[in-house]
Amino acid sequence: MQVQFSGTGIVPSAVGRAMRHALEQKVFAGAVLLAGDSQSIYFTGAFGRSQVLPNPLPMAEGTVFDVASLTKPLAAATAVAFLVDEGRLTWTSELGEVLPGEIPEDKAGISLEQLLCHTSGLPAFRPYYRMVQSPDRLPPKNPVAGLAASEALAHPPGSRVVYSDVGYLLLGRVVEKTAGEPLDSWIARKLYGPLGLRDTGFRPCDLPGFEASRYCCSAYCAWRKRFLRGEVHDRNAFAAHGVAGHAGLFSTAADLYVLLRELFLGFHSESDRIGLSAPLIRDLFLRRGPVAGNSFRMGFDTPSPTGSQAGDLFPRNSVGHLGFTGASFWMDLESGFQIILLTNRLLGRPRTAIRSFRPRLHELVQREMGMAR
């Protein structure tokens, strides 16, 4: 759908200077920055390059990014919510009942809520991709979900918070089993298609008419021995044939803005375009399970009390998420104000510099737009 701009749509000069300084400091090679609220986009801007080697290419506002772990809230968690809304699952459904015969006894009692809130007891990460034959000869059936199902618990379920890709790999399988179709087609049919999000989805490099120049180069992959454009960066997601609950989603800043705006409006019962009932959207944003101090909700994160990547000016009643490739969003649940920052920080040096830059940028944007409070 078309989105409306307010004012000039021009990036504030102080924000532009900060972005150009980040380019000079090699925080990232390129980025797209967008700020808006539930009514309109305030500004969007493209900076730097979408590709450095072998030939430099300029970043564009419509560049499509591998948004990495934004897949968790904006694909896997939302896909599960549709199934809960339809009465085919509940938040307290357990893996043993949802995936009978696939889950060992020690993990049969893990609930979907525990997986979504990162309290499942599963470890953060395992390099399952190393167990496939080679990146150019993947087995015909996705082996990764089965490997995740057999993974040993690191902690008793419900005892502590551990941000876990492994848990979200299992959520992808939950969606596939319950919906009767893969995660990518289910969420496209239920959400991205109805919202008109043409650049949001999985495995874009397999689509007819794929234009590599529209896609941001995320990194050089030493395992695959090539630069990645339109191909998922995460190696476990690649080994899962590009579709997984923890990574694999591609999108643009404009598409993410529409998706977040519609979630916000649905949260406030002001629109039904998202296709989910308001109580389910509220669960996604607010429900966190019983583990004290957990900043994670049902797929979404919230600002930490100190040192948050959201910065100090987003209220605690905000939701967001980070992606390993350099993608992020934060949205205030009271005003709908949101900031989306998409970068190729893996092409920058040092690769961790974005952690200090990102919260300062958020605060600067809010001050420039008069949103600080």
N, C-alpha and C positions, 0 to 999 in steps of 0.2 A: 504494500500500500504506500501511497505518497505520504511523506512526513512534512510538517510545516516548520519553517524557520521563523524565529522571532528576531527583531532587531536587524543588524546587518549580517549576522552569521559569521562575522570576522573574528578570528581568534584574538583575544585581548593581547596587547603588545607585550605585557610582562610575561604572559604564558608562552607566547611565541619565543621570547628570548630564552626562557627556561628550557624549552624543548630544543632550541638550537644549541644551547650550551651542553645539553645532554648528548647531542650528536657529537660535538667536539670532544667530549670526554669519553666517547665510545661506550656510553651506557647502553646504547642500541644503535643499530645501523639505520633504522627507520621506524616510524610510528604513525598511527592515526589516533587522534584524540577527539573525543566528542563529549559535550556536556549538554544536558537538557532536563526537562521535567515531564510531567504527564501530559502537558499540552503541546509542547514544541521543543525543537532542538535550538539551543542557544547558539552553538557554533560547532563546527567540525573542521579539522585541519589535518593535512598530511605533511610529514616531515621526513627528510632523508631518503633512503633507498630501500626498495623492496628486495633488491638483489645486489650483491657486491661482486661476486664472481660467478661465472667467468666474465660477464659483461654487466656493469652497473646499470640498474633500472630505477627510475624515480618511483617513490611511493605515491599512491593516489588514494583519495578518500574512499573509493570503492574497492580497494584492495581486499582480497579474501585471505583470512588468516587461519592457521591451525590454532584453535583456541584451547587445546590441551585439556586441562582439568575443569574448564568451564563446562565440559561435557557432563560432569557429575550433576550439577544442579539443573542445567538447561536441556539435558537429554535424559539421563538415567532416572534421576529423582522425579522429574516431571512425568516421565513415562510410567513409572510406578504409580504416581498419583492418579493418572487416568484410570488405571486398573482398579485402584481403591475406590474411585468415584463410581465406577461401574459395578461395584460389589463383587468383583472377582478376586480381590485380595483385601486384607486389612493391614494396618501398620504393624499389628502384632502377629501377623502370619509368620510361621517359622519355616526355616529352610527345609526341614524334614518333611513337612506337609506340602510345600510348594514344589519341591524337586525330589519326589520319592525315588529311591533307588540310586540317586546321584550323590547324596551327601552322607559322609561317614557319621557315625553316632555322636562323636564329640562336637559336631557342628549342627546337628539336627535341630537343636533348640534355639539357635540364633534367630532373632526376629528381624524383619525388614527394617523396623525402626532402629535397631542397633547397627545394622549395616549402613543405613542412611546417615546416622549421627556419628559414625566412626567409633562405636563402642562395641564392636562385634568380637573383639579379642583376636582378630586376625592381624598378621604383621603388616607393616606399611607397604612393603614391596618385595617382590621376588623376580629375578630375571628369567621368566619363563621362555622368553624368545630364544635363549641359548639352547633350549631343549628341542627346537625344531631343526630340521635337516640343514637348511640354509635360507637366507632371505630371498633367494631366487627360486627356491623349491619348497614352498610351504605345503604342508599336507592338505589334501582336499577338504578335510573337515577341521574346523577350528579346534585346536588342542588346548587353548589357554584356559577356558572356563573349567575344563576337567582338572587341570593342574591346580587351579585355585581351589576347587572343591576338595582336593586331597591335601591341601596345605595344613600343616600342624598349627594349632592355636598358639599364639604367643602369650596370651593372658586369658583368664576366665571371661567369657562374654559378660558385658555389662559392668566390668570392674574398673576400666579406665578408658581414656580417650587416646586413640592412636589413629592418625590420619592414614587411611588405608586404600590404596589402589586395588588390593586383592579383594576387599569387600565389594567394591564397585564392579569388579569383573563378575562376581557372582550375581549382582543385581542385574547386569545385562542378560545373564542367562535366565534369571527369574522372569524378566519381561518377555524374552523369547518363548519360554515354555508356557507362560500364562496367556499371552496374547495370541500365540500360535503363529507368530511371524517375527522376523528379526527386529532388533531394536531400531535400526535405521529406518525401515519402512513403517513401523508402528508409529514412531514419533513424528515422522514426516506427514503421515496421513492424519494423525490426530491434532498436530500443532503447527508445524512449519508451513504445510500446504494451506490450511485455512487462513493463516495470517499473511499469506503471500510472501513468505521469506524465501526468495528465489536463490539466494546465495548461502543458505544455511543447510547443512547436512553432512553426511559421511561420504568418504571415498570419491571426492570430486574428480580425481584424475581418471576414474573409470567411466565418467559420463560422456556421452556423445558430444562433440563440439568443445571438449575441454580446452581452455585457453590458458596455457601456463603463465603467460605474462600478467594475468589478472591476480595471480596468487603470490603471496609473500614467501620468499625463501626462508624457511625456519632455521636451517642449519645444514652443515655437511655431516652426513652419517657415516662414520668409519665402518660400521657393520655392513651397511648396504653399499658403501663406497660410491656415494653420489650425493649431490645437493638435493634437498627435498623441497619440492613445490607442488602443492596439491596432493601430497602424500604424507600421511600422518607421521609426526616425529617420534612419538612414543613407540618403542620397539615391541612391547607386549601388545599394544593395540594393532601394530602392523602384523604381528604373528597371528592375531585374531582376525585376519583378513580385513583390517581397517575399521572394524565396528566393535566397540567395547564400551562398557559402562563408565570407565574411568577416563577415557580419552578417545579422540578420533573425530570430534566435531569440528567443522569449518564454518566460518561466518564472517560478516563484515560489521563494522561499527554501526551502520544504519540498521541492519537487520537486528542486531542485539538491542539497539534502542527500542525498536518496535516491540520485540518480545518482552523486554523488561517493563515497558510502559503498560502493555496489556496485562501482565501479571499484577502490576501495581493497581490498575483500575479494577481488575477482578478481585483483588484483595479487599478493596473498599466497596465492592458490590456496585461499581459504576459502569461495568461493561461485562458482557458474557462472551466476547469474541474469543477469549482464551479457551473456552470449551470445558473449563473446570469450575466446579462450584466454589463459591467464596470460602466455605469452611476448609476445603482441601488446600486451597492456596494459602490460607492462614496457617495450616499445619506445616506446609513447606517452609514458610518464613519463620514460624514461631516455636514449633514443637522441637524439643531438644532431648527428651529422655531424662532418666533419673540421675545421670552422673553429674555431680556438682562441678561447676566451673567450666562446663563444655561450651565453647563459643559456636560450635557447629549446630545447625538445625537440620532439617530434612534435606540434605544436599547443599544448602546454602551456609555460608559462614556469616558471622557478625563481628563487629569491631572488638578487638581485645581491649581490656581496660588500659593497658600501657603498651606502647610500641606497635600499635596497629598499622598495617599497611594501608588502611583507609585514611590515616592521618588523625589529627586530634579534633577535627571540626565536624566530621560525620557523627550524628548522634548514635547512641548505642542501639536505638531502634532503627537500624539500617541492616541491609543484607548485601553480600558480595561474594566474590570468590577470586582466586588467583589461578593462573595457568602457567605451567613450567616454561612454555615458549616465550612468555612475556606478556600474556593477556591478563586483563583484569576488568572487573566492574564493581562499583559500589552504588547503592541506591537507598535513599532516605525513605522509609515507609510512611512518614507523615506528609512530606511535601511531594514525593515522587522525583526529587532532584537526583540525577544520576551522572556519574562520570565513567566513561568507557575509555580505557587505554589499551591499545593493541600494538605490540612491538615485536621486533625480531631480536630480542636481547641476547639470544644465543650467538649471534654474529658479532656482538660487542665484546669489549675487553675492559675491565674484568666483568665476567658474566653476572656477578652478584651486585653490581653497582646499582641496579634498579631498586634494590630493597631500601636504600636510603633516599633515592630520588623520588620514588612513587608517592610516599606520604607527603613530602614537601610540595609536590605538584598538586595533589588533591587540595591541600590547604590554600595554595596560591589561587587555583581556579575558583574555589569558594569565596575567597576574599574579593577577587576581581568581579565575580558575578553577584556580590552582595548576599551570599547565602550563609556566611559564617554567623554562628550564634553561640 
